[in-house]
């Protein structure tokens, strides 16, 4: 089983965070916000989702290596 690419997972996570923040801002129940507040929210959500997805991918790789014992066989 191949390890997950953490950089790719972080990129996908950042894109998901950006989409989530955009949906939040354009929802009909949200109030209008200033441009600076919107930028902070977009950047914050993107970074948070990117870090979360990168950590999950790294954790999955560690668990997979432990379960299969691939570090012992030199793979």
Backbone bond lengths (Angstrom), bond angles and torsions (degrees), N, CA, C in turn:
res aa  C-N    CA-C-N  psi(-1)  N-CA   C-N-CA  omega(-1)  CA-C   N-CA-C  phi
1 X - - - 1.445 - - 1.527 108.06 -
2 X 1.312 115.79 132.02 1.463 120.90 -177.62 1.523 111.31 -80.59
3 X 1.326 117.41 144.66 1.477 119.29 176.32 1.532 110.48 -71.49
4 X 1.315 115.29 152.55 1.453 120.60 177.49 1.520 109.72 -77.22
5 X 1.290 116.91 143.95 1.453 123.17 178.13 1.531 108.30 -81.41
6 X 1.333 116.93 113.00 1.463 120.42 -176.11 1.534 112.18 -69.73
7 X 1.318 117.34 -32.13 1.468 119.91 178.44 1.523 109.91 -66.18
8 X 1.330 116.65 -43.12 1.462 120.24 177.95 1.529 110.39 -64.43
9 X 1.325 116.86 -40.66 1.468 120.44 178.60 1.529 110.35 -62.59
10 X 1.327 117.21 -39.21 1.464 120.10 178.33 1.527 111.16 -67.14
11 X 1.316 117.33 -37.90 1.465 120.28 178.37 1.529 110.52 -65.18
12 X 1.327 116.73 -45.14 1.467 120.10 177.72 1.529 110.67 -63.95
13 X 1.313 117.16 -39.68 1.458 121.01 178.09 1.521 111.93 -63.12
14 X 1.322 116.27 -41.49 1.465 119.77 177.02 1.519 112.06 -62.69
15 X 1.327 116.08 -40.30 1.465 120.00 177.96 1.533 110.66 -65.74
16 X 1.331 116.76 -41.04 1.467 119.82 177.76 1.526 111.37 -64.01
17 X 1.328 116.81 -41.45 1.462 120.56 178.07 1.515 112.02 -63.16
18 X 1.318 115.85 -40.45 1.457 120.15 178.02 1.525 110.41 -63.62
19 X 1.325 116.56 -44.82 1.474 120.39 178.04 1.526 111.22 -62.08
20 X 1.323 117.37 -41.35 1.462 120.57 179.96 1.526 111.05 -63.74
21 X 1.320 117.13 -41.31 1.460 120.18 179.72 1.526 111.23 -67.99
22 X 1.329 117.08 -38.19 1.471 120.41 178.76 1.525 110.45 -65.07
23 X 1.330 116.76 -43.23 1.461 120.11 178.04 1.528 110.16 -61.53
24 X 1.317 116.19 -39.77 1.469 119.81 179.28 1.527 111.22 -62.25
25 X 1.325 117.35 -40.75 1.461 120.19 -177.50 1.520 112.92 -73.39
26 X 1.319 117.54 -33.22 1.456 120.01 -177.36 1.523 113.17 -94.57
27 X 1.310 116.89 6.84 1.462 120.66 176.95 1.522 108.99 -68.54
28 X 1.326 117.00 144.13 1.474 119.37 -176.67 1.527 113.91 -67.43
29 X 1.319 118.70 -19.61 1.462 120.56 -178.05 1.525 113.12 -91.51
30 X 1.334 118.69 -3.52 1.468 120.00 -178.68 1.529 110.30 -90.44
31 X 1.312 115.24 151.40 1.462 121.68 178.94 1.520 109.29 -83.77
32 X 1.306 115.58 159.87 1.459 121.26 176.83 1.534 109.19 -70.29
33 X 1.314 116.52 137.93 1.463 121.54 179.79 1.518 109.31 -125.26
34 X 1.330 115.09 161.98 1.460 119.87 -179.86 1.531 110.27 -74.42
35 X 1.293 115.44 165.80 1.464 120.95 -179.17 1.517 112.64 -64.45
36 X 1.327 117.43 -38.59 1.467 120.55 179.92 1.522 111.36 -66.81
37 X 1.330 116.31 -41.59 1.465 119.71 178.73 1.524 110.51 -65.67
38 X 1.332 116.31 -37.72 1.454 120.11 178.83 1.529 110.79 -66.06
39 X 1.324 116.80 -41.90 1.459 120.84 179.37 1.528 110.98 -63.30
40 X 1.333 116.92 -42.59 1.464 120.64 177.78 1.515 111.22 -60.83
41 X 1.325 115.95 -43.30 1.464 120.35 -179.63 1.527 111.17 -65.47
42 X 1.325 117.25 -42.26 1.465 120.71 179.78 1.524 111.23 -63.77
43 X 1.322 116.10 -45.46 1.465 120.46 -179.44 1.526 110.58 -67.41
44 X 1.321 116.73 -43.33 1.464 120.54 -179.66 1.519 112.35 -62.88
45 X 1.320 116.80 -44.64 1.460 120.19 179.69 1.523 110.97 -65.78
46 X 1.319 116.99 -40.97 1.465 120.25 179.27 1.526 111.25 -62.68
47 X 1.325 116.63 -45.78 1.461 120.11 -179.98 1.526 112.04 -65.80
48 X 1.324 116.10 -41.91 1.467 119.67 -179.08 1.528 111.19 -63.68
49 X 1.329 117.41 -46.98 1.457 120.30 179.66 1.527 111.03 -66.19
50 X 1.336 117.30 -37.76 1.462 120.51 179.70 1.529 110.62 -63.92
51 X 1.329 117.19 -45.66 1.461 120.26 178.92 1.522 111.66 -64.45
52 X 1.321 115.84 -41.82 1.457 119.66 179.22 1.526 111.37 -61.51
53 X 1.306 117.28 -47.48 1.468 120.13 -179.30 1.529 111.47 -67.47
54 X 1.318 117.57 -36.96 1.466 119.94 177.01 1.513 112.12 -64.98
55 X 1.334 116.85 -41.42 1.468 120.36 177.77 1.525 111.92 -65.94
56 X 1.317 116.77 -39.35 1.463 120.26 178.83 1.527 110.10 -65.19
57 X 1.321 117.77 -41.65 1.467 120.61 178.48 1.531 111.05 -64.37
58 X 1.326 116.87 -42.16 1.465 119.90 178.73 1.526 111.17 -65.50
59 X 1.332 116.70 -42.09 1.457 120.44 177.95 1.521 111.27 -63.21
60 X 1.318 116.91 -41.10 1.459 120.81 177.38 1.522 110.66 -61.00
61 X 1.329 117.76 -40.76 1.460 121.09 179.29 1.528 111.22 -64.71
62 X 1.337 116.59 -41.16 1.465 120.23 179.04 1.526 110.57 -64.38
63 X 1.321 116.55 -45.96 1.464 120.15 -179.83 1.526 110.57 -63.96
64 X 1.314 117.05 -41.95 1.462 120.54 179.76 1.525 111.10 -62.73
65 X 1.333 116.93 -41.40 1.469 120.15 178.11 1.517 111.39 -64.38
66 X 1.329 116.52 -39.97 1.465 119.89 -179.95 1.523 111.61 -67.04
67 X 1.319 116.61 -42.35 1.464 120.58 -177.65 1.525 112.62 -69.61
68 X 1.324 116.89 -38.53 1.453 119.27 -178.95 1.512 112.85 -90.42
69 X 1.325 118.12 -14.24 1.454 121.66 179.98 1.512 113.27 68.23
70 X 1.332 116.85 28.24 1.470 120.03 -175.85 1.533 112.14 -68.21
71 X 1.347 119.33 -24.33 1.464 119.01 178.61 1.529 111.30 -72.08
72 X 1.322 116.45 -21.90 1.464 119.86 178.87 1.530 111.50 -79.49
73 X 1.315 117.81 -30.35 1.449 122.19 -178.43 1.514 112.84 -89.50
74 X 1.330 117.37 -5.37 1.454 120.94 177.79 1.520 113.53 81.36
75 X 1.299 118.44 21.08 1.462 121.17 179.74 1.499 110.96 -86.05
